[in-house]
């Protein structure tokens, strides 16, 4: 009896700890369209992470699906926090394509015209870093037949696309 009470107490404590700790993550996919000379980007954001950011920036309550200023403010925020840098340190200009809701997730679509080798680009992905200390941003990029995975955590600034030892592509 005493052993089962101890196990039950441990399980309840573990469950409460799991609910008390929030995880904040975005997932981005980048595809290089060589024929169009364009980087096509899809950023997956959770609405429960997005809403407080928009409310702080717009200084009012918002509904990301209905508030008229959301697209403009979100495009500005993405341009500030998701930045492709070329080797000459200039930034690519993102073009807003649109957004799409799917349950509690918002997909943001942007693109950036680019001619050259996408492997020479570096990426800054600081989305929500200024709002959640446990934020992580995962990026999957496909340039031709090559796949790259990047993981950004609070404190990370800019990462380059580089090859790992196994032949799989990943970020340094």
C-alpha positions as YAML, in Angstrom:
chain: A
units: angstrom
residues:
- id: 1
  name: UNK
  ca: [0.00, 0.00, 0.00]
- id: 2
  name: UNK
  ca: [2.73, 2.41, 0.96]
- id: 3
  name: UNK
  ca: [4.70, 1.59, -2.21]
- id: 4
  name: UNK
  ca: [1.65, 2.19, -4.46]
- id: 5
  name: UNK
  ca: [0.98, 5.52, -2.69]
- id: 6
  name: UNK
  ca: [4.57, 6.55, -3.32]
- id: 7
  name: UNK
  ca: [4.30, 5.58, -7.00]
- id: 8
  name: UNK
  ca: [0.98, 7.43, -7.35]
- id: 9
  name: UNK
  ca: [2.49, 10.54, -5.70]
- id: 10
  name: UNK
  ca: [5.45, 10.40, -8.07]
- id: 11
  name: UNK
  ca: [3.19, 10.03, -11.12]
- id: 12
  name: UNK
  ca: [1.02, 12.98, -10.07]
- id: 13
  name: UNK
  ca: [4.10, 15.14, -9.42]
- id: 14
  name: UNK
  ca: [5.56, 14.21, -12.81]
- id: 15
  name: UNK
  ca: [2.28, 15.00, -14.58]
- id: 16
  name: UNK
  ca: [1.99, 18.38, -12.85]
- id: 17
  name: UNK
  ca: [5.59, 19.20, -13.81]
- id: 18
  name: UNK
  ca: [4.88, 18.29, -17.43]
- id: 19
  name: UNK
  ca: [1.84, 20.58, -17.56]
- id: 20
  name: UNK
  ca: [3.68, 23.41, -15.78]
- id: 21
  name: UNK
  ca: [6.45, 23.50, -18.39]
- id: 22
  name: UNK
  ca: [5.44, 24.90, -21.76]
- id: 23
  name: UNK
  ca: [7.26, 24.20, -24.98]
- id: 24
  name: UNK
  ca: [7.30, 26.74, -27.77]
- id: 25
  name: UNK
  ca: [8.38, 25.65, -31.23]
- id: 26
  name: UNK
  ca: [8.08, 26.80, -34.80]
- id: 27
  name: UNK
  ca: [8.76, 24.62, -37.81]
- id: 28
  name: UNK
  ca: [9.92, 26.07, -41.12]
- id: 29
  name: UNK
  ca: [10.35, 24.47, -44.50]
- id: 30
  name: UNK
  ca: [12.47, 26.16, -47.18]
- id: 31
  name: UNK
  ca: [12.57, 24.97, -50.78]
- id: 32
  name: UNK
  ca: [14.77, 26.52, -53.43]
- id: 33
  name: UNK
  ca: [12.93, 26.73, -56.75]
- id: 34
  name: UNK
  ca: [15.87, 26.96, -59.17]
- id: 35
  name: UNK
  ca: [13.63, 27.47, -62.23]
- id: 36
  name: UNK
  ca: [11.93, 30.50, -60.62]
- id: 37
  name: UNK
  ca: [15.12, 31.58, -58.76]
- id: 38
  name: UNK
  ca: [13.11, 31.80, -55.58]
- id: 39
  name: UNK
  ca: [13.27, 30.60, -51.98]
- id: 40
  name: UNK
  ca: [9.82, 29.36, -50.99]
- id: 41
  name: UNK
  ca: [9.21, 29.40, -47.24]
- id: 42
  name: UNK
  ca: [6.45, 27.94, -45.08]
- id: 43
  name: UNK
  ca: [6.58, 28.79, -41.36]
- id: 44
  name: UNK
  ca: [4.35, 26.84, -38.98]
- id: 45
  name: UNK
  ca: [3.40, 28.80, -35.85]
- id: 46
  name: UNK
  ca: [1.11, 27.84, -33.00]
- id: 47
  name: UNK
  ca: [-1.73, 30.31, -32.54]
- id: 48
  name: UNK
  ca: [-1.30, 30.22, -28.73]
- id: 49
  name: UNK
  ca: [2.29, 31.50, -29.23]
- id: 50
  name: UNK
  ca: [1.39, 33.97, -31.96]
- id: 51
  name: UNK
  ca: [-1.51, 35.72, -30.22]
- id: 52
  name: UNK
  ca: [0.42, 37.18, -27.23]
- id: 53
  name: UNK
  ca: [3.14, 38.47, -29.57]
- id: 54
  name: UNK
  ca: [0.59, 40.23, -31.77]
- id: 55
  name: UNK
  ca: [-1.26, 41.64, -28.78]
- id: 56
  name: UNK
  ca: [1.94, 43.12, -27.34]
- id: 57
  name: UNK
  ca: [2.93, 44.64, -30.66]
- id: 58
  name: UNK
  ca: [-0.53, 45.96, -31.53]
- id: 59
  name: UNK
  ca: [-1.32, 46.94, -27.92]
- id: 60
  name: UNK
  ca: [-4.81, 45.41, -28.02]
- id: 61
  name: UNK
  ca: [-6.57, 42.06, -28.00]
- id: 62
  name: UNK
  ca: [-6.47, 40.31, -31.35]
- id: 63
  name: UNK
  ca: [-7.95, 37.34, -33.11]
- id: 64
  name: UNK
  ca: [-5.26, 36.27, -35.61]
- id: 65
  name: UNK
  ca: [-7.96, 35.09, -38.01]
- id: 66
  name: UNK
  ca: [-10.09, 38.25, -37.89]
- id: 67
  name: UNK
  ca: [-8.13, 41.33, -36.77]
- id: 68
  name: UNK
  ca: [-7.41, 43.41, -39.91]
- id: 69
  name: UNK
  ca: [-3.88, 44.54, -38.94]
- id: 70
  name: UNK
  ca: [-2.59, 41.02, -38.31]
- id: 71
  name: UNK
  ca: [-1.17, 40.37, -41.80]
- id: 72
  name: UNK
  ca: [0.76, 43.65, -41.87]
- id: 73
  name: UNK
  ca: [2.12, 43.25, -38.35]
- id: 74
  name: UNK
  ca: [2.96, 39.58, -38.83]
- id: 75
  name: UNK
  ca: [4.76, 40.28, -42.12]
- id: 76
  name: UNK
  ca: [6.80, 42.97, -40.38]
- id: 77
  name: UNK
  ca: [7.63, 40.68, -37.45]
- id: 78
  name: UNK
  ca: [8.67, 37.82, -39.75]
- id: 79
  name: UNK
  ca: [10.88, 40.18, -41.81]
- id: 80
  name: UNK
  ca: [12.61, 41.30, -38.58]
- id: 81
  name: UNK
  ca: [13.14, 37.80, -37.18]
- id: 82
  name: UNK
  ca: [13.49, 35.49, -40.20]
- id: 83
  name: UNK
  ca: [16.33, 36.85, -42.28]
- id: 84
  name: UNK
  ca: [18.38, 35.36, -45.10]
- id: 85
  name: UNK
  ca: [21.87, 36.90, -45.26]
- id: 86
  name: UNK
  ca: [24.03, 36.75, -48.35]
- id: 87
  name: UNK
  ca: [27.81, 36.43, -48.23]
- id: 88
  name: UNK
  ca: [28.14, 40.22, -48.73]
- id: 89
  name: UNK
  ca: [26.09, 40.65, -45.48]
- id: 90
  name: UNK
  ca: [23.09, 42.09, -47.33]
- id: 91
  name: UNK
  ca: [19.67, 40.65, -46.55]
- id: 92
  name: UNK
  ca: [17.17, 39.13, -48.96]
- id: 93
  name: UNK
  ca: [13.82, 40.88, -49.05]
- id: 94
  name: UNK
  ca: [10.95, 38.64, -48.05]
- id: 95
  name: UNK
  ca: [7.70, 38.88, -49.97]
- id: 96
  name: UNK
  ca: [4.47, 38.08, -48.13]
- id: 97
  name: UNK
  ca: [2.54, 35.36, -49.96]
- id: 98
  name: UNK
  ca: [-0.18, 34.69, -47.40]
- id: 99
  name: UNK
  ca: [-1.31, 32.70, -44.40]
- id: 100
  name: UNK
  ca: [-3.50, 29.69, -43.75]
- id: 101
  name: UNK
  ca: [-5.07, 28.43, -40.52]
- id: 102
  name: UNK
  ca: [-5.29, 24.74, -39.72]
- id: 103
  name: UNK
  ca: [-6.87, 24.19, -36.30]
- id: 104
  name: UNK
  ca: [-4.50, 25.74, -33.73]
- id: 105
  name: UNK
  ca: [-1.68, 26.25, -36.25]
- id: 106
  name: UNK
  ca: [-1.01, 29.15, -38.59]
- id: 107
  name: UNK
  ca: [1.07, 28.58, -41.71]
- id: 108
  name: UNK
  ca: [2.80, 31.72, -42.95]
- id: 109
  name: UNK
  ca: [4.03, 31.71, -46.55]
- id: 110
  name: UNK
  ca: [6.80, 34.02, -47.73]
- id: 111
  name: UNK
  ca: [9.29, 33.93, -50.56]
- id: 112
  name: UNK
  ca: [12.55, 35.60, -51.44]
- id: 113
  name: UNK
  ca: [13.95, 36.07, -54.93]
- id: 114
  name: UNK
  ca: [17.49, 34.71, -55.04]
- id: 115
  name: UNK
  ca: [20.00, 33.99, -57.78]
- id: 116
  name: UNK
  ca: [23.11, 32.10, -56.85]
- id: 117
  name: UNK
  ca: [24.11, 29.23, -54.64]
- id: 118
  name: UNK
  ca: [21.69, 28.94, -51.69]
- id: 119
  name: UNK
  ca: [24.48, 27.24, -49.72]
- id: 120
  name: UNK
  ca: [26.18, 30.64, -49.49]
- id: 121
  name: UNK
  ca: [23.20, 31.97, -47.52]
- id: 122
  name: UNK
  ca: [23.03, 32.18, -43.75]
- id: 123
  name: UNK
  ca: [19.81, 32.30, -41.78]
- id: 124
  name: UNK
  ca: [18.62, 34.18, -38.73]
- id: 125
  name: UNK
  ca: [15.51, 32.64, -37.16]
- id: 126
  name: UNK
  ca: [14.71, 34.43, -33.89]
- id: 127
  name: UNK
  ca: [10.92, 34.06, -34.09]
- id: 128
  name: UNK
  ca: [9.41, 34.39, -30.58]
- id: 129
  name: UNK
  ca: [12.86, 34.47, -28.92]
- id: 130
  name: UNK
  ca: [11.91, 37.78, -27.33]
- id: 131
  name: UNK
  ca: [8.68, 36.27, -25.97]
- id: 132
  name: UNK
  ca: [9.53, 32.73, -24.76]
- id: 133
  name: UNK
  ca: [12.83, 31.74, -23.16]
- id: 134
  name: UNK
  ca: [12.28, 28.08, -24.07]
- id: 135
  name: UNK
  ca: [11.48, 28.80, -27.74]
- id: 136
  name: UNK
  ca: [13.09, 26.59, -30.38]
- id: 137
  name: UNK
  ca: [12.82, 27.05, -34.14]
- id: 138
  name: UNK
  ca: [13.41, 24.10, -36.41]
- id: 139
  name: UNK
  ca: [14.18, 24.56, -40.10]
- id: 140
  name: UNK
  ca: [14.24, 21.99, -42.89]
- id: 141
  name: UNK
  ca: [15.69, 23.27, -46.17]
- id: 142
  name: UNK
  ca: [15.88, 21.57, -49.53]
- id: 143
  name: UNK
  ca: [18.24, 22.94, -52.13]
- id: 144
  name: UNK
  ca: [18.17, 20.69, -55.16]
- id: 145
  name: UNK
  ca: [18.82, 17.16, -53.94]
- id: 146
  name: UNK
  ca: [20.38, 18.33, -50.67]
- id: 147
  name: UNK
  ca: [18.53, 18.52, -47.36]
- id: 148
  name: UNK
  ca: [19.59, 20.66, -44.43]
- id: 149
  name: UNK
  ca: [18.29, 20.74, -40.85]
- id: 150
  name: UNK
  ca: [18.86, 23.72, -38.58]
- id: 151
  name: UNK
  ca: [17.84, 24.11, -34.94]
- id: 152
  name: UNK
  ca: [17.69, 27.56, -33.37]
- id: 153
  name: UNK
  ca: [17.40, 28.18, -29.63]
- id: 154
  name: UNK
  ca: [17.24, 31.41, -27.67]
- id: 155
  name: UNK
  ca: [20.69, 33.00, -27.90]
- id: 156
  name: UNK
  ca: [21.40, 31.70, -31.41]
- id: 157
  name: UNK
  ca: [21.77, 34.42, -34.01]
- id: 158
  name: UNK
  ca: [22.72, 33.35, -37.53]
- id: 159
  name: UNK
  ca: [23.50, 29.87, -38.84]
- id: 160
  name: UNK
  ca: [25.03, 28.66, -42.09]
- id: 161
  name: UNK
  ca: [23.99, 25.64, -44.09]
- id: 162
  name: UNK
  ca: [26.87, 23.13, -43.90]
- id: 163
  name: UNK
  ca: [27.50, 19.41, -44.37]
- id: 164
  name: UNK
  ca: [27.73, 17.01, -41.44]
- id: 165
  name: UNK
  ca: [30.15, 14.08, -41.25]
- id: 166
  name: UNK
  ca: [27.53, 11.44, -42.14]
- id: 167
  name: UNK
  ca: [26.80, 13.07, -45.48]
- id: 168
  name: UNK
  ca: [23.46, 14.31, -44.15]
- id: 169
  name: UNK
  ca: [23.16, 18.08, -44.27]
- id: 170
  name: UNK
  ca: [22.75, 19.97, -41.03]
- id: 171
  name: UNK
  ca: [23.58, 23.33, -39.46]
- id: 172
  name: UNK
  ca: [26.73, 24.14, -37.53]
...
